[in-house]
Amino acid sequence: MKILLLLIASLLLSAGIVVHAQELEYVGSYNTTFSQWIHAENELACVLDSSNLLILNISVPANSNLMGSIVLPGNPVRFDIQGGVAFVACGDSGMQVVDISCPSVPAIIGRFMTTQPARYVIVRDSLCYLLDDRRLSILNVVSPADPFEIGFFDFGFNKKDGLELKDSLAYVIADYGEFEILSSIDISDPSDPRWVSYVLDDWFCTELYVFNEKLFVVNEWRGFIREYDISSPGTIIEVALTEVPGITDVMAGSGYLFGSSGHGGLGIYDISNPDTCIEVGIYNTPGSARGLFVSGSYVYVADSSSMQVLRFTPYICGDANDDGNINILDVSHIISYLYRGGPAPIPAERADVDHTGGINILDVAYLIDYLYFGGPAPTCP
């Protein structure tokens, strides 16, 4: 049976149809001046566009429209949102608190001045974690209009290049000139945060991101994503290093890691293996991809001159008819598509089970070999 199938495949190879990767598809966009950071939730997207905070209606992703905007003081670089309020790190202007509950008329309702430029901010429930170039401040924001400090950890006068939280630990990258240190800080007692552990990292790290038991460190200048295992509190163990030129930001969704890479566009990375981070797809955006936010099946990209809205459609390799299973019905679907005018697999990659860049009778043979003769598993593009 196998020999017959392979003979037929060799005769009909010319019937193959070339396919191209299309896991990310364009949905819509909104033009900006210089967008660099984005947050999307509850049908709203907030975008840092130079010194402006834009509030966009994304209820119809293909047709995003401006609801309101506000000019912020200083050099706004990062923000977080909770309960209709945006907390914005604005460099020398500290943290600005913006009420966005009425999107058409956003207003600054409070502020917290830092002694050094404010760079990163994360809000969790009633606490705000604000990182400037000297220390990590923990603020009480029960009343957003009146934030006040309840504790801090002093790192000294060193530029800070990243902040992320997991459970009772804060992770911070601090620049010490010839090297950078990734530290974990115990924040279980907000009034008395304490240093726990550290590892040396490379210069010019720009972002941290926690997903499950992993900590991803983004280094734009050197062009890599470094992955650490943080499953054991107090330990930081490097497990993988992936070269990604120009990488600026990462975020997980739908079981994958997405990374914005400047003029390299948006990359998709398989992180199912705890020890690897493998590129499995890329989408070339029209501008320079800076920040991103994943919400459901949508990926929102701050692409410098625009906000790009993309849809992610992952697939099961070999599941040609998209019913969630791999069986003889998928073999029948491919044959029907190739020779009987049947519907095409969507996306086409799901039927390219031998990973050759085309759908043909060899894929039929490969899938039958896998299902009934113990052959290798499907390996789609």
HUJO-V508284 format. One record per residue. N is the residue number from 0. PSI is psi in whole degrees, 0 to 359 (NA if undefined). NEAR is the number of other C-alpha atoms within 10 Angstrom. Layout:
n: <N	N>
psi: <PSI	PSI>
near: <NEAR	NEAR>
This chain:
n: <0	1	2	3	4	5	6	7	8	9	10	11	12	13	14	15	16	17	18	19	20	21	22	23	24	25	26	27	28	29	30	31	32	33	34	35	36	37	38	39	40	41	42	43	44	45	46	47	48	49	50	51	52	53	54	55	56	57	58	59	60	61	62	63	64	65	66	67	68	69	70	71	72	73	74	75	76	77	78	79	80	81	82	83	84	85	86	87	88	89	90	91	92	93	94	95	96	97	98	99	100	101	102	103	104	105	106	107	108	109	110	111	112	113	114	115	116	117	118	119	120	121	122	123	124	125	126	127	128	129	130	131	132	133	134	135	136	137	138	139	140	141	142	143	144	145	146	147	148	149	150	151	152	153	154	155	156	157	158	159	160	161	162	163	164	165	166	167	168	169	170	171	172	173	174	175	176	177	178	179	180	181	182	183	184	185	186	187	188	189	190	191	192	193	194	195	196	197	198	199	200	201	202	203	204	205	206	207	208	209	210	211	212	213	214	215	216	217	218	219	220	221	222	223	224	225	226	227	228	229	230	231	232	233	234	235	236	237	238	239	240	241	242	243	244	245	246	247	248	249	250	251	252	253	254	255	256	257	258	259	260	261	262	263	264	265	266	267	268	269	270	271	272	273	274	275	276	277	278	279	280	281	282	283	284	285	286	287	288	289	290	291	292	293	294	295	296	297	298	299	300	301	302	303	304	305	306	307	308	309	310	311	312	313	314	315	316	317	318	319	320	321	322	323	324	325	326	327	328	329	330	331	332	333	334	335	336	337	338	339	340	341	342	343	344	345	346	347	348	349	350	351	352	353	354	355	356	357	358	359	360	361	362	363	364	365	366	367	368	369	370	371	372	373	374	375	376	377	378	379	380>
psi: <314	317	318	316	318	325	317	320	318	330	330	12	327	350	0	152	125	137	161	149	136	52	332	128	144	134	313	181	166	127	138	176	307	78	141	343	146	148	131	129	153	46	12	144	131	131	128	115	96	240	8	141	112	141	115	142	117	24	330	95	331	350	63	142	151	130	324	168	163	140	129	150	165	215	84	129	328	156	163	158	138	128	43	16	135	130	115	125	117	39	234	346	15	215	128	137	121	124	116	18	331	93	334	340	65	148	142	124	351	172	160	120	131	158	339	164	129	131	323	148	136	135	130	110	242	6	145	131	113	122	122	191	8	319	164	114	138	119	146	121	32	319	99	332	347	65	141	150	134	350	163	160	124	120	349	178	83	137	136	137	18	147	135	155	147	118	241	19	143	138	131	137	125	135	122	35	275	350	169	151	128	114	150	134	129	117	21	328	99	335	348	65	142	145	140	304	172	161	154	140	181	165	157	32	144	348	147	148	129	132	117	241	21	146	122	129	123	129	101	317	317	345	58	162	121	133	131	146	120	28	332	113	131	353	145	107	122	134	341	152	122	124	123	93	130	8	134	331	153	155	143	154	145	30	6	164	131	141	129	134	46	232	354	358	213	123	154	131	134	119	24	330	123	339	8	158	101	128	129	357	163	147	123	109	159	337	226	107	121	291	164	161	131	128	108	232	4	144	121	127	124	101	41	282	3	165	121	136	119	153	133	128	82	159	162	121	124	343	73	327	5	45	8	3	160	114	192	337	330	324	313	322	316	316	318	319	317	322	354	11	22	172	146	146	140	120	163	332	331	340	353	68	344	7	50	356	9	156	122	188	339	327	324	312	318	316	320	319	319	316	324	350	14	23	176	154	154	142	85	163	NA>
near: <9	11	9	9	16	16	12	13	18	11	10	13	14	10	14	15	13	13	16	11	17	17	20	22	15	16	15	17	20	17	14	18	14	21	26	26	26	25	23	21	14	9	12	18	22	25	28	28	24	19	18	18	24	24	25	22	20	21	14	11	18	15	13	21	18	16	17	17	21	17	16	19	15	17	19	28	19	23	25	18	21	14	10	12	20	25	27	29	30	26	23	18	21	25	31	24	24	23	20	22	13	13	19	15	13	22	19	17	13	16	20	19	15	21	12	18	22	31	26	29	26	21	20	12	10	13	19	22	23	26	29	28	23	20	23	24	23	26	23	20	19	13	10	23	17	14	20	19	17	14	17	20	20	14	17	11	14	17	21	27	25	22	25	20	20	18	9	14	20	21	22	25	29	28	22	14	10	7	12	21	20	22	22	26	20	20	23	13	11	20	15	13	21	18	16	15	16	17	14	12	17	17	20	20	27	18	22	25	20	20	13	10	13	21	24	23	25	28	26	21	15	16	18	19	27	21	26	21	19	19	13	9	16	15	16	21	14	16	14	16	17	16	15	20	17	23	29	25	27	27	19	20	16	14	11	18	21	24	30	29	25	23	17	20	21	28	20	22	20	17	17	12	8	14	15	15	22	18	18	14	16	19	18	15	21	14	18	24	31	26	29	26	25	23	15	11	13	21	23	23	30	30	33	24	18	23	30	25	25	24	19	18	14	15	17	17	21	30	25	29	21	17	11	11	14	19	18	14	14	22	23	15	21	27	18	14	16	18	11	10	9	13	12	15	20	16	18	22	28	24	32	30	28	23	16	16	18	22	27	26	25	23	24	26	22	23	27	20	17	18	16	10	12	9	12	13	15	22	16	20	20>
